[in-house]
Amino acid sequence: MLSLRTTLKRCLAAPSRRSISALYITGDKANENYVTLQPYFDFKDTFSDSESLERSIAGRGLDIRVESVLGKYQSYQTYHNQMAKVAEERETVTKRLKELSKAGADADQLEELKERGKSLRNDLKTLKQALYPIEDDFIHDYLHLPNRLHAHCPTGGEAKLLYRHSLPSSGTTQSHLANKDLIHFVDNNRYYLMEQAAHFDVNAMQSLARYFVKHGDFIQTANPDFVRCVLLEANASPMDDYYLVREEHLQNKINTAYLTGGAAFESYLGAMTKLCVYPSVLPLRYVCCGRSYSRAEAKLYGPDPSLYTATQSNAVQSFVATQTADEADAQMEQILNLAIDFYKALDVPFRITYAPATALTPAESLRAVIEVYAPSLQRYVCVGRISNYGDFVSKRILFSTRREKHYDFLHLVGGPVLYTSRLIAALLEHGVNLADCQLPGTPASQDAQQNGLQQFKDLFA
C-alpha cells in the first residue's frame, strides 16, 4: 500500500524558482545565511577545453553562452588578482613595521607605514565589496555549466539501443488499472496496492537488492528520505522534481529540505560530503531499498494518471564511487549486467538504451535507461536508469581519495535500477501472474516456504 501520510501532505509545498544558491554564498550574504559547503571550482579544467564544453551545451540544447561566462570569469579574476596584490603589499608593510619597531626607527617613519597599512586595509575592503556582485554573478553562471558529455552519449536527439529482450506482441492493450482487486488508484499521489501486487512490490525490491549484494559485492544501506537543497544543487537536480518541505524553525532559510525518498541518488550525497577515503577501499558499491518521490518522468507518459505517472514508488537505488573514469565505465556495465539478469527472469519485453543528451540533467555525462514495454501505452516506459556523473558531483561535495600527497575527486555512477510501481503495471498488462514471478535473489528457503504454502492452499481449492 502506498500513499502520502497526512502529516507529510501538510508539510509539502509547491516548489518555486530560487533566486539565490545554497551551494555558494558570497561574503556579503554570510551574515544572514551560513555556508554549509564550499565546492571545489576547477576553473582551469573547465575553460581549458571550451570547445568540448560548447559541444556539451549544444548537445543538451541549453541556452548558455560560454563566451559570456568566460568574460565574467576574466572580470572575476581581475579583481582577485588586484586583491591578492593589495594583500601582499599590506603583508609586506606589516612585516616592515614590525622590523622597524624592533630596530627603534624614528616615529615619523613608523607613522608613515601605519598610515600606508590603513590605506591598504581600506583598499582591500573596497575591492571585496566591489567583488561580491561580480563574484555572485559569475559563480552562479558557472554552477549552471553542465558536465561534459560521455563519448557514448548520443547527441542527435535519438536514444541508442544497447540491449533488447524479446519483442512486444500485438496482444491486449487493457490498462493495469482494470485490476481493481490489486490496485486502488486515486491520483498520482495516492494509490493502494493489494494482495499479490503488494507482496510483489516488497519482494521485488528486496530480491533485487539481495542480488546486488550477493552477485555484485554491494553493501546494502538505509538512507534518509529528506535532502537539503545544497545537495540537490550539488547534483544539479531540478528543484521541480521534488516536493519542498515547509519547516517552522529553519535556521538557514536558503538551505531548505526536499522530500526525495531514501531510494534517491541525492540521498547518498549527505554521507559522502567532505569525505576522504583511502584508495584501498575503492570501488565503493552501495545499494538501498526505499521510497522514491519524484515527478521528473511522470509527464512523459501522457495526461491520464496511472502507476506510470505516479509520483511515488518503492525503488532500488545504486551508488558506486571509483577512482578513475575507466573504472566508472566498468562499474556501470556491471550494474547493467546485474539488472539484465533480474529483468530477464521476468520474461517480459524490455530494452536498455543510452538516453540522448537532451534528456540528461546537467550533472549526468551518460544515462542508460531500462525500459519495459507497456501495452496500454503502446510504448516503452522507464523502470530504472543508471547514470555516469564523472567527478562533476564529487568536486561539488568534496568527495575525494588521497593518493600520496594529492587529493583526487571520485567518479560516481548510480541510479534507481527499479521502480516497482511501473514494473507492476507493465507486468499486469502483459498478463503476468505476480505470484508466479521467479525473482533472482529470492532465498531458496523462502521459495520452498511459498511452494509449501501454495500446496496447502491447493488442498482446499
Sequence and secondary structure as in RCSB ss.txt:
>XXXX:A:sequence
MLSLRTTLKRCLAAPSRRSISALYITGDKANENYVTLQPYFDFKDTFSDSESLERSIAGRGLDIRVESVLGKYQS
YQTYHNQMAKVAEERETVTKRLKELSKAGADADQLEELKERGKSLRNDLKTLKQALYPIEDDFIHDYLHLPNRLH
AHCPTGGEAKLLYRHSLPSSGTTQSHLANKDLIHFVDNNRYYLMEQAAHFDVNAMQSLARYFVKHGDFIQTANPD
FVRCVLLEANASPMDDYYLVREEHLQNKINTAYLTGGAAFESYLGAMTKLCVYPSVLPLRYVCCGRSYSRAEAKL
YGPDPSLYTATQSNAVQSFVATQTADEADAQMEQILNLAIDFYKALDVPFRITYAPATALTPAESLRAVIEVYAP
SLQRYVCVGRISNYGDFVSKRILFSTRREKHYDFLHLVGGPVLYTSRLIAALLEHGVNLADCQLPGTPASQDAQQ
NGLQQFKDLFA
>XXXX:A:secstr
 EE  HHHHHHEE     SS SS   GGGTTTS         HHHHHHTHHHHHHHHHHHT    HHHHHHHHHH
HHHHHHHHHHHHHHHHHHHHHHHHHHHHT  HHHHHHHHHHHHHHHHHHHHHHHHHHHHHHHHHHHHHTS     
TTS  SSS EEEEEES   S     GGG TTTEEEEETTEEEE HHHHHHHHHHHHHHHHHHHHHH  EEE   S
EEEHHHHHHTT  GGGSEEE  SS SSTTS EEE  SSSTHHHHHHHTT EE GGG SEEEEEEEEEE  TTGGG
G SS STTT SEEEEEEEEEEESSHHHHHHHHHHHHHHHHHHHHHHT  EEEEE  GGGS TT SEEEEEEEEET
TTTEEEEEEEEEEEETHHHHHHT EEEETTEEEE EEEEEEEEEHHHHHHHHHHTT  GGG   TT  HHHHHHH
HHHHHHHHTT 
